[in-house]
Amino acid sequence: MILPLLLLATTQTAGPPDPREARYHHCVALVRSGAVAAAAEAERWRQSGGGHLAEQCAGVAEAAQGHWAIAAGDFETAAHQAESARDTRRGGYWAQAGNAWLAAGEPGKARAALDAALAAGTLAGLQRGEAQLDAARALVATGDLKSGRAMLDQALVEAAADPLAWLLSATLARRMDDLPRAHTDIAEALSRSRDDASVQLEAGNIAALSRDEAGARQAWSQAVRIAPDSPQGHAAAAALQQFGPLGRPSGTMIGR
């Protein structure tokens, strides 16, 4: 699962008005109407000295096209240029790079970028929490579950309103055989996003491992109902096949 990129328009730093800000907002707006056109505009601007704002817009345009590795490189270039300019947006750029590297299937590179994002000291509130959440995902993807758990606990402080944070926390707790924590955290995810097939799928997985047949069947059925053609819906449908026609398990009940 890929978290949404932190693609909100960057805020203007303190000081005299920067004439590049208007062009930046125009470039980002182009992404919504046509990512290819936005990429071309970003490239023209980059070639004429657009600096980190042009690089960031290029990254947004590439991300919108699913070119994750290219986007990550653009965001990293933006971060380096922002560091040279002493611009406080550097932390956000590093966070975007880390998120894009995760989407590209490069958790090692994501870890490095997210470490830089958190070390920059410019992220706060939800933005910092989302960067910590991505950092936790990168740690888990590289096999460091213990560090991932610690980072995820930090993320839950700032990103408690994000149902994905609770979903990932519940999933990690299940993987680490901490079923009490898994139950607590999936309940938090359900309270925030009950109509999310991913949340219902995980609720079924946790119920299955807890030998709660009725709970597993109900949650997996909900996932199928919500998004039958999604990967989550397909996984839930496959899990439901272990039940017989009268609602009894055809074998040992399993979760994903």
N, C-alpha and C positions, 0 to 999 in steps of 0.2 A: 504494500500500500504506500502510495506516494502522498506525502503531505502537500497542500497547496503552497506554491512558492510565495515568498514574501514580496509580492509584486505591487504593493501599494506605492503610489507615487512618493518619491522621497521628499522630505520636507526641506524647505530652504534654510540654510544655515544663517546665523546672525551676521549682520554686517550690511554693506551697501547692496542694493538689488543686483542680482546677477542676470544679465540679459540672456544667458543660456537657459535659464529656468523655463521660459516660455517655449523655447524650442524642444526642451526635454519633454514637457507635458504634451506638446503636439506629437512628438515621436511615440510616446507611450499610448496616446489616444489612437494612433494609427494601428496599433496592434489589435485593437478591438475590431477594426473594420477589415484589416488584412495584414497578417503577420509578415508576408513576403515583402509588401510595400514598406512596412516598418523597418525590416532588416535592411532594405536598400537605402532608406533615409538615414538610418543609423550609420551605415557604412560611409555615405557621403559626408555626414557630419564628423565621423571619426577621422576621415582623411583630411578634413579642414581644421582639425585641432579641437574637436569637441570634448576631449578629455574624458573624465570618468562618467559624466552623464551620458555621453554618446555610447561608451562601452556598456553601461548598464542597460540602456535601451536596446542595444544589440542583443544582450543576453536575454531580455524579456521576449524579444521577437523570435529568437532561436528556441527558447523554451516553449513558446506557444506553438511551434511547429514540431515539438518533440525531439529537437536536436539537443539532447541534454548535455552531452560532453562539450559541444561547442559553446552552449550557454554557460556552462560552468567556467570555461576558460575566459569568456567575456567578463563574467562577474569577478573572477580573480584579478583580471587586468584592471577592472574598475576599482577594486579594493586597493591594489598597489598604487594606482594613480591618486586615489583619495588619501592614502597614507602620506604620499609625498606632498599633497596639498594641505595636509593637516585638516581634512574634512571629516566631520563626525559621522558621515554616512558610511565610512569604511566598514564598520561592524555589520551593518545591514547587507552590504555587498558580499562580505565573507559568508554570512548566513545563507544568502541566496546561492552562492557557489556550492556550499555544502549540501543544500537541498537538491541542487541539480546533479551533483555527483552521486547522491543516493539514487536519484531517478535513473542515472546512467549505469547503475550497478557497480559503482566504485566506492565501497564504504571506507576503504583506507584513505582515499583522497578526500572523502567527505569529512572524516575525522580531523584531518589536518586543517581544512578550511573552517570547520566549526570551532576547533580549538582557537583559531585566530579570531573568529567572530566574538567568542566569549572573552578572550583576553583583551580585546580592543577597549572594553570598558565603556562602550557607547550605547549598548543595548539595555533596555529597561522594560519592565512590565511584561505584557503579553509577547512582545517581540523577543525578549530574552528567553521567556519560557518556551516559545516555539523553537528557538535555536537550541536550547537544552534538550528539547524533545527529539530533534533531529540528531543531536550528538548521541543521545541514548540509543537511537535506532542504529547509528553507525557502529557504536560499541558492540551492540548485540550482534550485528551482522558480521563483525570480525571475530566473534566468539567470546568476547569479554562480557559475560552475562552479569557478573558481580558489579563491575564498574557501570554497566548499562543500567542496573537497578538503582544504583546510587544517583546517577545523573537523572534518571526518570523521576525519582523522588523529588529532586530539585525542581524539575520542570513542572511538576504538579502544583507547586506553590504559586507560580506565576501564570500557568496555563490551565488552572482548575476548571475554567469555563469551557474548555475544548473537550468535547466527548472523545475525540481521538486519543487524547492523552490518557484517559481512563481506560479506553479499549486496549491500548498498547500496554498499559500497566497490568491489566488483567491477563493479557496474553502472556506476558513475561512471567507473571506469578505462576500461571499454569505450567509454563515450560520449566520453571524452577521447583515444581511440586509444592508450591505454597497455595493450597486450595482455599484456605480461609481468606487470604489476601485477594485471590482471584475472584471469589464470590463478592467481596466488598467492593472491588473496583469495577466489576462488570455491572453491579447494581448502579454505581454512579454513572457509568456510560449509558445504561438503559434509561436512567432518569433524565438524561439530556438529549438522547437521540434514539428513541425506541423504534423509530421507523427507518433505521439504518440496517441494511442486510448484514453488514460486517459485524455490527454489534450483536445482532441476533444469532449469527453463526457462532460467534465466540461464546455467547451465553449457552448455546447448546453444547459446545465442546466441554465447557466447565461442568455443566450439569451431567453430562455423560460420564466424565471422570469421577464425579461424586456419586455415581450409581443412581442418579435421579432420572429415571426413564421418562416419566411424564414431562419433566422440565426440559429434557433434551429434545423430545419430540415436538413439544410446543414451540420452542425457540427455533429449531431448524425449519419447521413448517412456516413460521413467520418469515424467515429469511427467504424461503422460496416464494412466498406470497409477495413480498416487497419487491424483489428483483429476480424474477425467474431466469432471466437470460444472462445474468451477471456471473462472474467467477464464484462469487459468494453463494449465489442461488444454486449454481451447479454443485458446489461442494456440499451444501446443505441437503440437496436432493439425493446425492450419493450416500450421505450419512443416514438418511431416512430409509434407505433400502434395506438396512439391517433389521428393520421392524417387520414383523409378519402382518397379515391383513387384519388381524383382530387387535393390533396394538401391542403385541407381545414381541420381544426381541427374538430374531431368528438365530442368534448366536450371542457371543460376548459383545456387549455394548461398548462401542469405542467412540472416542472423540478425535478430532483432527490434531 
